[in-house]
């Protein structure tokens, strides 16, 4: 296993960090957008804006909408787990 300070590890971009934080915040059971906003440290009143921002993650297959909730897909779970392990954060 590579060390977190190993120069061969590609450090994440801001966008990737945001994506990883969102996948982690949604958690294994999923959540509604208002709840996600709060988990991300935002006001629940920003639920609509958060939902718009999640659309890209749905399009690329990291999230899905299930019964009005966002849920992390199997692909999303694998990406989160793998990338955190690469970074020595798992």
MOPAC internal coordinates of N, CA, C and O (Angstrom, degrees):
PM7 1SCF
backbone

  N    0.0000 0     0.00 0     0.00 0    0    0    0
  C    1.4563 1     0.00 0     0.00 0    1    0    0
  C    1.5265 1   109.21 1     0.00 0    2    1    0
  O    1.2310 1   120.62 1   -41.07 1    3    2    1
  N    1.3008 1   116.43 1   138.93 1    3    2    1
  C    1.4625 1   121.05 1  -179.67 1    5    3    2
  C    1.5162 1   110.59 1   -79.90 1    6    5    3
  O    1.2310 1   120.88 1   -31.84 1    7    6    5
  N    1.2987 1   115.92 1   148.16 1    7    6    5
  C    1.4522 1   121.51 1   176.40 1    9    7    6
  C    1.5302 1   109.38 1   -77.65 1   10    9    7
  O    1.2310 1   120.24 1   -27.74 1   11   10    9
  N    1.3283 1   117.14 1   152.26 1   11   10    9
  C    1.4661 1   121.73 1  -178.31 1   13   11   10
  C    1.5238 1   111.73 1   -60.50 1   14   13   11
  O    1.2310 1   119.67 1   153.31 1   15   14   13
  N    1.3375 1   118.24 1   -26.69 1   15   14   13
  C    1.4603 1   119.90 1  -179.47 1   17   15   14
  C    1.5296 1   111.92 1   -93.85 1   18   17   15
  O    1.2310 1   119.75 1  -173.30 1   19   18   17
  N    1.3175 1   118.08 1     6.70 1   19   18   17
  C    1.4682 1   123.70 1   178.30 1   21   19   18
  C    1.5292 1   108.43 1   -64.02 1   22   21   19
  O    1.2310 1   120.47 1   -54.34 1   23   22   21
  N    1.3283 1   116.70 1   125.66 1   23   22   21
  C    1.4656 1   120.91 1  -176.97 1   25   23   22
  C    1.5201 1   113.29 1   -67.60 1   26   25   23
  O    1.2310 1   119.74 1   165.33 1   27   26   25
  N    1.3454 1   118.10 1   -14.67 1   27   26   25
  C    1.4539 1   119.85 1   179.48 1   29   27   26
  C    1.5297 1   112.20 1   -78.49 1   30   29   27
  O    1.2310 1   120.29 1   171.18 1   31   30   29
  N    1.3166 1   117.06 1    -8.82 1   31   30   29
  C    1.4668 1   120.91 1   177.21 1   33   31   30
  C    1.5252 1   108.00 1   -81.58 1   34   33   31
  O    1.2310 1   121.15 1   -53.39 1   35   34   33
  N    1.3099 1   115.40 1   126.61 1   35   34   33
  C    1.4661 1   120.18 1   177.45 1   37   35   34
  C    1.5294 1   107.65 1   -78.12 1   38   37   35
  O    1.2310 1   120.75 1   -64.75 1   39   38   37
  N    1.3076 1   116.17 1   115.25 1   39   38   37
  C    1.4616 1   120.24 1  -179.04 1   41   39   38
  C    1.5286 1   109.71 1   -67.90 1   42   41   39
  O    1.2310 1   120.41 1   -37.06 1   43   42   41
  N    1.3281 1   116.83 1   142.94 1   43   42   41
  C    1.4608 1   120.47 1  -176.27 1   45   43   42
  C    1.5304 1   112.40 1   -71.61 1   46   45   43
  O    1.2310 1   121.64 1   -32.42 1   47   46   45
  N    1.3076 1   114.47 1   147.58 1   47   46   45
  C    1.4607 1   120.61 1   174.19 1   49   47   46
  C    1.5247 1   108.72 1   -78.53 1   50   49   47
  O    1.2310 1   120.92 1    -9.49 1   51   50   49
  N    1.3060 1   115.84 1   170.51 1   51   50   49
  C    1.4716 1   120.24 1   177.88 1   53   51   50
  C    1.5243 1   109.88 1   -59.89 1   54   53   51
  O    1.2310 1   120.68 1   137.71 1   55   54   53
  N    1.3310 1   116.30 1   -42.29 1   55   54   53
  C    1.4618 1   120.35 1   179.63 1   57   55   54
  C    1.5200 1   112.11 1   -62.22 1   58   57   55
  O    1.2310 1   120.61 1   139.20 1   59   58   57
  N    1.3394 1   116.43 1   -40.80 1   59   58   57
  C    1.4586 1   119.35 1   179.08 1   61   59   58
  C    1.5242 1   110.64 1   -67.95 1   62   61   59
  O    1.2310 1   120.00 1   141.03 1   63   62   61
  N    1.3221 1   117.61 1   -38.97 1   63   62   61
  C    1.4648 1   120.86 1   177.10 1   65   63   62
  C    1.5297 1   109.70 1   -60.51 1   66   65   63
  O    1.2310 1   120.42 1   135.18 1   67   66   65
  N    1.3224 1   116.81 1   -44.82 1   67   66   65
  C    1.4656 1   120.50 1   179.24 1   69   67   66
  C    1.5252 1   110.34 1   -61.03 1   70   69   67
  O    1.2310 1   120.42 1   136.47 1   71   70   69
  N    1.3281 1   116.80 1   -43.53 1   71   70   69
  C    1.4620 1   120.75 1   179.83 1   73   71   70
  C    1.5216 1   110.70 1   -62.35 1   74   73   71
  O    1.2310 1   120.03 1   133.54 1   75   74   73
  N    1.3201 1   117.56 1   -46.46 1   75   74   73
  C    1.4598 1   121.06 1   179.64 1   77   75   74
  C    1.5262 1   111.13 1   -61.74 1   78   77   75
  O    1.2310 1   120.18 1   139.63 1   79   78   77
  N    1.3220 1   117.26 1   -40.37 1   79   78   77
  C    1.4720 1   121.40 1   178.24 1   81   79   78
  C    1.5283 1   110.71 1   -63.43 1   82   81   79
  O    1.2310 1   120.44 1   138.13 1   83   82   81
  N    1.3185 1   116.77 1   -41.87 1   83   82   81
  C    1.4651 1   120.70 1   180.00 1   85   83   82
  C    1.5182 1   110.48 1   -65.45 1   86   85   83
  O    1.2310 1   120.12 1   133.55 1   87   86   85
  N    1.3362 1   117.38 1   -46.45 1   87   86   85
  C    1.4651 1   120.48 1   179.70 1   89   87   86
  C    1.5258 1   110.13 1   -59.86 1   90   89   87
  O    1.2310 1   120.45 1   138.15 1   91   90   89
  N    1.3136 1   116.74 1   -41.85 1   91   90   89
  C    1.4563 1   120.89 1   179.35 1   93   91   90
  C    1.5319 1   110.70 1   -66.41 1   94   93   91
  O    1.2310 1   120.45 1   136.12 1   95   94   93
  N    1.3343 1   116.75 1   -43.88 1   95   94   93
  C    1.4706 1   121.24 1  -177.85 1   97   95   94
  C    1.5222 1   112.29 1   -63.97 1   98   97   95
  O    1.2310 1   120.10 1   145.03 1   99   98   97
  N    1.3109 1   117.42 1   -34.97 1   99   98   97
  C    1.4683 1   120.34 1   179.95 1  101   99   98
  C    1.5177 1   110.19 1   -64.88 1  102  101   99
  O    1.2310 1   120.41 1   142.34 1  103  102  101
  N    1.3131 1   116.83 1   -37.66 1  103  102  101
  C    1.4621 1   121.24 1   175.91 1  105  103  102
  C    1.5168 1   113.76 1    74.80 1  106  105  103
  O    1.2310 1   120.84 1    -2.62 1  107  106  105
  N    1.3141 1   115.99 1   177.38 1  107  106  105
  C    1.4604 1   121.07 1  -174.88 1  109  107  106
  C    1.5235 1   114.86 1   -70.47 1  110  109  107
  O    1.2310 1   119.73 1   156.02 1  111  110  109
  N    1.3161 1   118.12 1   -23.98 1  111  110  109
  C    1.4656 1   119.82 1  -177.42 1  113  111  110
  C    1.5293 1   113.43 1   -98.75 1  114  113  111
  O    1.2310 1   120.13 1   178.39 1  115  114  113
  N    1.3448 1   117.35 1    -1.61 1  115  114  113
  C    1.4608 1   120.65 1  -179.32 1  117  115  114
  C    1.5149 1   111.20 1    76.48 1  118  117  115
  O    1.2310 1   120.96 1    -4.23 1  119  118  117
  N    1.3257 1   115.77 1   175.77 1  119  118  117
  C    1.4627 1   119.79 1   177.95 1  121  119  118
  C    1.5271 1   110.21 1  -165.63 1  122  121  119
  O    1.2310 1   121.51 1   -17.59 1  123  122  121
  N    1.3102 1   114.72 1   162.41 1  123  122  121
  C    1.4666 1   121.51 1   175.76 1  125  123  122
  C    1.5237 1   108.46 1   -79.46 1  126  125  123
  O    1.2310 1   120.71 1   -16.83 1  127  126  125
  N    1.3301 1   116.24 1   163.17 1  127  126  125
  C    1.4629 1   119.74 1  -174.18 1  129  127  126
  C    1.5263 1   113.02 1   -64.52 1  130  129  127
  O    1.2310 1   119.41 1   142.34 1  131  130  129
  N    1.3144 1   118.74 1   -37.66 1  131  130  129
  C    1.4640 1   120.28 1   178.08 1  133  131  130
  C    1.5126 1   111.18 1   -62.85 1  134  133  131
  O    1.2310 1   120.81 1   138.12 1  135  134  133
  N    1.3162 1   116.05 1   -41.88 1  135  134  133
  C    1.4661 1   121.32 1   177.88 1  137  135  134
  C    1.5289 1   110.39 1   -65.36 1  138  137  135
  O    1.2310 1   120.64 1   139.73 1  139  138  137
  N    1.3340 1   116.39 1   -40.27 1  139  138  137
  C    1.4661 1   120.11 1   178.45 1  141  139  138
  C    1.5235 1   110.85 1   -63.24 1  142  141  139
  O    1.2310 1   120.68 1   137.71 1  143  142  141
  N    1.3170 1   116.31 1   -42.29 1  143  142  141
  C    1.4639 1   119.64 1   178.33 1  145  143  142
  C    1.5266 1   110.33 1   -56.23 1  146  145  143
  O    1.2310 1   120.51 1   134.26 1  147  146  145
  N    1.3229 1   116.63 1   -45.74 1  147  146  145
  C    1.4618 1   121.37 1  -179.63 1  149  147  146
  C    1.5275 1   110.40 1   -64.89 1  150  149  147
  O    1.2310 1   120.17 1   137.42 1  151  150  149
  N    1.3357 1   117.27 1   -42.58 1  151  150  149
  C    1.4658 1   120.81 1   178.84 1  153  151  150
  C    1.5281 1   111.39 1   -61.16 1  154  153  151
  O    1.2310 1   120.67 1   151.32 1  155  154  153
  N    1.3193 1   116.33 1   -28.68 1  155  154  153
  C    1.4652 1   121.17 1   179.20 1  157  155  154
  C    1.5283 1   112.10 1   -88.15 1  158  157  155
  O    1.2310 1   120.43 1  -177.51 1  159  158  157
  N    1.3261 1   116.78 1     2.49 1  159  158  157
  C    1.4594 1   120.90 1   177.46 1  161  159  158
  C    1.5155 1   113.03 1    86.27 1  162  161  159
  O    1.2310 1   120.16 1  -161.34 1  163  162  161
  N    1.3278 1   117.29 1    18.66 1  163  162  161
  C    1.4583 1   122.42 1   179.44 1  165  163  162
  C    1.5221 1   109.70 1  -108.11 1  166  165  163
  O    1.2310 1   120.64 1    -8.50 1  167  166  165
  N    1.3104 1   116.37 1   171.50 1  167  166  165
  C    1.4549 1   121.44 1   176.00 1  169  167  166
  C    1.5257 1   109.73 1   -76.62 1  170  169  167
  O    1.2310 1   120.60 1   -37.25 1  171  170  169
  N    1.3307 1   116.46 1   142.75 1  171  170  169
  C    1.4641 1   121.08 1   176.95 1  173  171  170
  C    1.5216 1   111.13 1   -61.65 1  174  173  171
  O    1.2310 1   120.20 1   158.83 1  175  174  173
  N    1.3349 1   117.23 1   -21.17 1  175  174  173
  C    1.4643 1   120.02 1   178.50 1  177  175  174
  C    1.5296 1   111.67 1   -67.91 1  178  177  175
  O    1.2310 1   120.07 1   167.80 1  179  178  177
  N    1.3272 1   117.47 1   -12.20 1  179  178  177
  C    1.4672 1   121.20 1   178.41 1  181  179  178
  C    1.5271 1   112.19 1   -91.53 1  182  181  179
  O    1.2310 1   120.18 1  -164.01 1  183  182  181
  N    1.3266 1   117.26 1    15.99 1  183  182  181
  C    1.4643 1   121.81 1  -177.11 1  185  183  182
  C    1.5286 1   112.36 1   -54.45 1  186  185  183
  O    1.2310 1   120.21 1   137.90 1  187  186  185
  N    1.3189 1   117.21 1   -42.10 1  187  186  185
  C    1.4684 1   120.23 1  -178.25 1  189  187  186
  C    1.5301 1   110.76 1   -65.32 1  190  189  187
  O    1.2310 1   120.34 1   138.17 1  191  190  189
  N    1.3072 1   116.96 1   -41.83 1  191  190  189
  C    1.4693 1   121.55 1   179.03 1  193  191  190
  C    1.5297 1   109.81 1   -65.43 1  194  193  191
  O    1.2310 1   120.51 1   138.31 1  195  194  193
  N    1.3314 1   116.63 1   -41.69 1  195  194  193
  C    1.4670 1   120.88 1   178.06 1  197  195  194
  C    1.5270 1   109.51 1   -61.74 1  198  197  195
  O    1.2310 1   119.94 1   136.70 1  199  198  197
  N    1.3264 1   117.72 1   -43.30 1  199  198  197
  C    1.4720 1   121.49 1   179.31 1  201  199  198
  C    1.5233 1   111.11 1   -59.69 1  202  201  199
  O    1.2310 1   120.22 1   138.53 1  203  202  201
  N    1.3244 1   117.19 1   -41.47 1  203  202  201
  C    1.4677 1   120.78 1   177.89 1  205  203  202
  C    1.5236 1   110.29 1   -62.78 1  206  205  203
  O    1.2310 1   120.42 1   139.77 1  207  206  205
  N    1.3182 1   116.80 1   -40.23 1  207  206  205
  C    1.4595 1   121.07 1   179.87 1  209  207  206
  C    1.5213 1   113.03 1   -67.92 1  210  209  207
  O    1.2310 1   120.05 1   152.38 1  211  210  209
  N    1.3189 1   117.50 1   -27.62 1  211  210  209
  C    1.4581 1   121.57 1  -179.08 1  213  211  210
  C    1.5244 1   112.37 1   -77.52 1  214  213  211
  O    1.2310 1   120.51 1   164.36 1  215  214  213
  N    1.3169 1   116.63 1   -15.64 1  215  214  213
  C    1.4688 1   120.62 1  -176.58 1  217  215  214
  C    1.5333 1   112.08 1   -56.01 1  218  217  215
  O    1.2310 1   120.17 1   139.40 1  219  218  217
  N    1.3257 1   117.29 1   -40.60 1  219  218  217
  C    1.4643 1   120.57 1   179.62 1  221  219  218
  C    1.5273 1   110.64 1   -61.53 1  222  221  219
  O    1.2310 1   120.23 1   141.32 1  223  222  221
  N    1.3273 1   117.17 1   -38.68 1  223  222  221
  C    1.4559 1   120.79 1  -179.35 1  225  223  222
  C    1.5236 1   112.02 1   -71.21 1  226  225  223
  O    1.2310 1   120.77 1   151.07 1  227  226  225
  N    1.3377 1   116.14 1   -28.93 1  227  226  225
  C    1.4678 1   120.68 1   173.90 1  229  227  226
  C    1.5370 1   108.77 1   -69.46 1  230  229  227
  O    1.2310 1   120.49 1   134.85 1  231  230  229
  N    1.3223 1   116.66 1   -45.15 1  231  230  229
  C    1.4674 1   121.48 1  -178.29 1  233  231  230
  C    1.5251 1   111.59 1   -59.53 1  234  233  231
  O    1.2310 1   119.88 1   138.97 1  235  234  233
  N    1.3361 1   117.83 1   -41.03 1  235  234  233
  C    1.4675 1   120.13 1  -178.26 1  237  235  234
  C    1.5346 1   112.66 1   -85.30 1  238  237  235
  O    1.2310 1   120.26 1  -178.65 1  239  238  237
  N    1.3247 1   117.12 1     1.35 1  239  238  237
  C    1.4600 1   120.76 1   173.11 1  241  239  238
  C    1.5169 1   116.43 1    86.13 1  242  241  239
  O    1.2310 1   119.92 1  -165.52 1  243  242  241
  N    1.3263 1   117.75 1    14.48 1  243  242  241
  C    1.4655 1   119.97 1   178.03 1  245  243  242
  C    1.5252 1   111.73 1   -86.76 1  246  245  243
  O    1.2310 1   120.66 1   153.08 1  247  246  245
  N    1.3262 1   116.34 1   -26.92 1  247  246  245
  C    1.4670 1   122.61 1   178.77 1  249  247  246
  C    1.5144 1   109.14 1  -127.57 1  250  249  247
  O    1.2310 1   121.63 1   -20.28 1  251  250  249
  N    1.3327 1   114.49 1   159.72 1  251  250  249
  C    1.4578 1   121.25 1   170.78 1  253  251  250
  C    1.5222 1   107.63 1  -140.05 1  254  253  251
  O    1.2310 1   121.37 1   -21.39 1  255  254  253
  N    1.3117 1   114.99 1   158.61 1  255  254  253
  C    1.4667 1   120.13 1   175.46 1  257  255  254
  C    1.5169 1   108.17 1  -100.36 1  258  257  255
  O    1.2310 1   120.90 1   -53.97 1  259  258  257
  N    1.3371 1   115.88 1   126.03 1  259  258  257
  C    1.4538 1   121.40 1   179.91 1  261  259  258
  C    1.5230 1   107.49 1  -132.41 1  262  261  259
  O    1.2310 1   120.28 1   -63.64 1  263  262  261
  N    1.3330 1   117.07 1   116.36 1  263  262  261
  C    1.4676 1   121.71 1   178.10 1  265  263  262
  C    1.5241 1   113.19 1    51.00 1  266  265  263
  O    1.2310 1   120.35 1  -134.57 1  267  266  265
  N    1.3309 1   116.93 1    45.43 1  267  266  265
  C    1.4581 1   121.51 1   177.41 1  269  267  266
  C    1.5228 1   114.39 1    76.78 1  270  269  267
  O    1.2310 1   120.41 1  -169.80 1  271  270  269
  N    1.3082 1   116.81 1    10.20 1  271  270  269
  C    1.4610 1   121.86 1  -179.76 1  273  271  270
  C    1.5232 1   109.08 1  -120.73 1  274  273  271
  O    1.2310 1   120.66 1   -26.49 1  275  274  273
  N    1.3118 1   116.35 1   153.51 1  275  274  273
  C    1.4543 1   120.72 1   170.44 1  277  275  274
  C    1.5176 1   107.39 1   -90.42 1  278  277  275
  O    1.2310 1   120.71 1   -42.60 1  279  278  277
  N    1.3157 1   116.25 1   137.40 1  279  278  277
  C    1.4586 1   122.13 1   176.43 1  281  279  278
  C    1.5203 1   108.35 1  -132.91 1  282  281  279
  O    1.2310 1   120.83 1   -34.02 1  283  282  281
  N    1.3092 1   116.02 1   145.98 1  283  282  281
  C    1.4571 1   121.23 1   177.68 1  285  283  282
  C    1.5242 1   107.69 1   -79.04 1  286  285  283
  O    1.2310 1   120.60 1   -49.41 1  287  286  285
  N    1.3252 1   116.46 1   130.59 1  287  286  285
  C    1.4580 1   121.12 1   178.04 1  289  287  286
  C    1.5303 1   110.05 1   -75.55 1  290  289  287
  O    1.2310 1   120.79 1    -9.54 1  291  290  289
  N    1.3141 1   116.09 1   170.46 1  291  290  289
  C    1.4685 1   120.59 1   175.49 1  293  291  290
  C    1.5290 1   109.55 1   -59.24 1  294  293  291
  O    1.2310 1   120.45 1   137.60 1  295  294  293
  N    1.3215 1   116.75 1   -42.40 1  295  294  293
  C    1.4694 1   121.51 1   176.92 1  297  295  294
  C    1.5308 1   110.28 1   -59.36 1  298  297  295
  O    1.2310 1   120.20 1   137.57 1  299  298  297
  N    1.3216 1   117.22 1   -42.43 1  299  298  297
  C    1.4630 1   121.69 1   178.98 1  301  299  298
  C    1.5156 1   112.12 1   -64.31 1  302  301  299
  O    1.2310 1   120.67 1   138.27 1  303  302  301
  N    1.3415 1   116.32 1   -41.73 1  303  302  301
  C    1.4717 1   120.23 1   178.58 1  305  303  302
  C    1.5244 1   110.94 1   -63.84 1  306  305  303
  O    1.2310 1   120.88 1   137.64 1  307  306  305
  N    1.3320 1   115.93 1   -42.36 1  307  306  305
  C    1.4670 1   120.19 1   179.06 1  309  307  306
  C    1.5226 1   110.97 1   -63.70 1  310  309  307
  O    1.2310 1   120.68 1   137.03 1  311  310  309
  N    1.3309 1   116.31 1   -42.97 1  311  310  309
  C    1.4696 1   120.20 1   179.70 1  313  311  310
  C    1.5249 1   110.72 1   -63.10 1  314  313  311
  O    1.2310 1   120.32 1   133.34 1  315  314  313
  N    1.3287 1   116.99 1   -46.66 1  315  314  313
  C    1.4599 1   121.21 1  -179.97 1  317  315  314
  C    1.5258 1   110.85 1   -60.98 1  318  317  315
  O    1.2310 1   120.41 1   128.95 1  319  318  317
  N    1.3102 1   116.82 1   -51.05 1  319  318  317
  C    1.4573 1   121.08 1  -178.03 1  321  319  318
  C    1.5287 1   111.20 1   -62.11 1  322  321  319
  O    1.2310 1   120.27 1   134.34 1  323  322  321
  N    1.3316 1   117.09 1   -45.66 1  323  322  321
  C    1.4537 1   121.02 1  -178.37 1  325  323  322
  C    1.5147 1   112.82 1   -64.65 1  326  325  323
  O    1.2310 1   120.54 1   135.30 1  327  326  325
  N    1.3254 1   116.58 1   -44.70 1  327  326  325
  C    1.4611 1   120.19 1  -177.31 1  329  327  326
  C    1.5191 1   111.47 1   -68.80 1  330  329  327
  O    1.2310 1   120.35 1   139.63 1  331  330  329
  N    1.3367 1   116.94 1   -40.37 1  331  330  329
  C    1.4615 1   119.70 1   177.39 1  333  331  330
  C    1.5309 1   110.60 1   -63.06 1  334  333  331
  O    1.2310 1   120.40 1   141.72 1  335  334  333
  N    1.3258 1   116.83 1   -38.28 1  335  334  333
  C    1.4646 1   120.78 1   177.21 1  337  335  334
  C    1.5315 1   110.11 1   -64.30 1  338  337  335
  O    1.2310 1   120.42 1   136.38 1  339  338  337
  N    1.3294 1   116.80 1   -43.62 1  339  338  337
  C    1.4797 1   121.15 1   177.82 1  341  339  338
  C    1.5130 1   111.06 1   -57.49 1  342  341  339
  O    1.2310 1   120.92 1   140.92 1  343  342  341
  N    1.3106 1   115.84 1   -39.08 1  343  342  341
  C    1.4593 1   121.38 1  -177.12 1  345  343  342
  C    1.5318 1   112.51 1   -84.32 1  346  345  343
  O    1.2310 1   120.86 1   178.90 1  347  346  345
  N    1.3340 1   115.96 1    -1.10 1  347  346  345
  C    1.4654 1   120.24 1  -179.46 1  349  347  346
  C    1.5107 1   112.97 1    73.96 1  350  349  347
  O    1.2310 1   120.32 1  -153.27 1  351  350  349
  N    1.3386 1   117.00 1    26.73 1  351  350  349
  C    1.4592 1   121.42 1  -176.51 1  353  351  350
  C    1.5273 1   113.26 1  -110.61 1  354  353  351
  O    1.2310 1   120.51 1  -177.43 1  355  354  353
  N    1.3253 1   116.63 1     2.57 1  355  354  353
  C    1.4674 1   119.73 1  -177.24 1  357  355  354
  C    1.5024 1   111.57 1   -92.41 1  358  357  355
  O    1.2310 1   120.10 1   180.00 1  359  358  357

